[in-house]
């Protein structure tokens, strides 16, 4: 069974349209707030590529009008499912910008669960984009992905995670965080929470993202420092393993 969908999300950003364009329409910009490692061929009908461990998604650029409009669409799968993204940028007085994300396509299979995940997840990524542009302008993030071992259910996976981060069950935005992970002492503040599947922590040189579902938690960090990506992923993977040991 398939289902057509369209989701519209608006966010006000403390950045110029040109800064927003660099963040949404270049590979290094997308690496700094979105998922995976990204490549974008800067032209109409160019190719975009998002890569994560064991997974790569390619799409075709369908709109290219810097710094106003950028869109791309994936090819339909054998079941007819596909996704398309369009970003509309509008400058505001005082150097700020309003960004609209239009996420559309066709969902197949258990489409209701996937639709709900997209409806909740898209605003979280846009929240990370806003944090990036506000706190790390002009810097490029290194994406760090690591996966924890599966747990019996998502509630248990979440509980172990917040405990390891020194946070309580009622974790809220603004809570202070201190932990030792990946071989370093980390101090930060909770900037985003959606229990029991997403927790964002901002430090002086990183946007740490812990996300998951169905008993799995993973990192989707963006590190604004000179690090070795493979070594960082190995270190965070070891940390996740220790959390769920």
C-alpha positions, 0 to 999 in steps of 0.5 A, a space after each residue: 500500500 502506498 501513500 502520497 504525502 507533503 509536509 511543510 515546515 517553517 523556521 526563522 534563522 539568525 543568518 543571512 539568505 547567503 549563509 542559509 544557502 551555504 548550509 542547505 545547498 553545499 555538502 560541507 554545509 549539510 554535514 554540519 546539521 543534517 544526517 550523513 556525509 553529503 555531496 551536492 553537484 551545484 547545478 540543475 539536474 546535478 546529483 546529490 549523495 548522502 552516505 551513512 554506514 551501510 547506506 547511500 541515497 542519491 537524488 537529482 537536483 530539481 531546483 537551483 536558484 541561489 540563494 532562494 530555492 533549492 530542491 532535489 528528488 530521489 528516483 522511485 524505488 521498485 515499490 514506487 516510493 520516493 522522497 523530494 525536498 525543496 527549500 525556500 529561502 526568504 530574507 527578512 529585515 535585520 539580516 535574518 531569514 525564513 526558511 520553508 522546507 517542503 518534504 513530499 513523496 510517496 511512502 509505502 509499506 508501513 507508511 503511517 509509522 514512517 510519516 509520523 517519524 518524518 513529521 516529528 523528525 524534520 523539525 528536529 533537523 531544522 532545530 539543529 540547523 538553527 543551532 548551527 547557524 546561530 552558534 557555529 557560523 562560518 565553521 564546518 562540522 565533521 559528521 560522526 555516526 556510531 551505533 549502540 547495541 539493540 535494547 529490548 525496547 526504546 524506553 529502556 534504551 532512552 533511560 540508559 542513555 540519559 543516565 549515562 549523560 548524567 540527566 534525569 527522566 525529566 530532562 529538559 532544554 537548558 539542563 547542564 551536561 558533563 560527561 567523559 566520552 570519546 577520551 575527553 571531558 565534555 561540558 554542554 547544555 541540552 538544546 533539544 529533547 523529544 523523548 524517548 528518541 532524540 536528545 541534542 547537546 551543544 558544546 563549545 565545539 560540537 552539536 552532539 545528537 543522540 537519536 534512535 527508535 525501536 530499542 536502538 540509539 545512535 549518534 549523529 554528531 557534528 564536531 566543529 574541530 580538527 578530528 579524524 572522523 573514523 577515530 571519532 566514530 570508533 571512540 563514540 561506538 565504544 562509548 555506546 557499547 559501554 553505556 549498554 553493557 
